[in-house]
Amino acid sequence: MLDIQKIRSDFPILSQKVNGKPLIYFDNGATSQKPQIVIDAEVKYYQEINANIHRGVHTLSQLATDAYEISRGKVQEHINAKFAHEVLFTSGTTHGINLVTNGFASILKTGDEVIVSSLEHHSNIVPWQMLCEKTGATLKVIPINENGELIIEAFDALLSERTKVVTVNHISNALGIINPIKYIIDKAHAVGAAVLIDGAQAVPHLKPDVQDLDCDFYAFSGHKMCGPTGTGILYGKEAWLNKLPPYQGGGEMIKEVTFEKTTYADLPHKFEAGTPNIAGGIVLGTAIDYLNNVGFDNIQQYENELLAHATKRLLEIEGLKIYGTGKNKASVISFNIDGIHPYDIGSIIDKLGIAVRTGHHCAQPIMNFFCIPGTIRASFSFYNTIEEIDQMVEAVKKAQTMLS
Ligand code: PMP
């Protein structure tokens, strides 16, 4: 059982007023709030050990390097990667995906196929499109059904010996649908394809086990899991990371540089050119510790209660339609009300201190599928409450009355 009031007191922003009302923050899918322990760790880094890493012999540089590498080890343990050097620090999911698509530019050829799904965030569509344009490979798309679930038989039918990469998100940001990634990974491997999982929306809710999943790449962002912005992780299997060329050239990623030839550093440094977000990388480890202390079993159980309550209460509203009605869902609800633009609802409830996301959620193909301009998305975290959901429902009803 979680002590929600105690948890809420860990997050200073939650006691703020917005537009004169107590903040109700339901935009966790966009970014999560940060506990004081994470904020303190960032300050402590700059106050006590700020130095560049991996290069200085001096004490501060070594302290900063140790803290950074300890954090890499925490991530390794958290996602159960076999080796610490399979864990690359990135600036976020987008960076991780682009690192992989850049690498595949030297592998794919005309006639090869890349499979993405209709449920993807633009971050996991556009880089693959750019890769296909560059290489002559073809992009294939797994369709969805009316419940917002992937049509698995259609995925099976798309697979062939031409399939070189399959990529799907673990959890959809726009609808909250949890995808059957284990099945997808196994099937893709059976035809020899590599698999990248976009875990951006999964890591706030669950602890991925990359060895059990057997995915080749797993990308996520730190800022959605109580960590700082500008942080992220790309997990890649050692064999793949050795095979892919570096993404960016620069300092830190080399063994030796001459004008005739440069040789690259070993993993993970080959993919970590330049000075990284050192403070952010270290503090991501603090955020992971915090979440593990709360406990992912507790988080899931509680968020499921929030999801069930919100679904039931929102459906009391006449003319309200929920998108993404599949069974397997994280605590995200996307909805619209008949005849009202989502933006208008979002703006009115913002005046009441309630933060939701409105729009296409960087997933325009999903909006096109449902023939809508966008939705209102309420995404819940373990620090939200049933009372907050009830207040949102009342606010949405009020907005509906004002706008009808
Ligand atoms: N994929 C998904 C499913 C997401 O929800 C997001 C963020 N909204 C991203 C990718 C991109 O993450 P970032 O902007 O942190 O790189």
Boltz pocket constraint, residues with backbone or C-beta under 6 A from the ligand:
constraints:
  - pocket:
      binder: B
      contacts: [[A, 29], [A, 30], [A, 91], [A, 92], [A, 93], [A, 94], [A, 95], [A, 121], [A, 123], [A, 124], [A, 169], [A, 171], [A, 172], [A, 173], [A, 198], [A, 200], [A, 201], [A, 221], [A, 231], [A, 361], [A, 362]]
      max_distance: 6.0
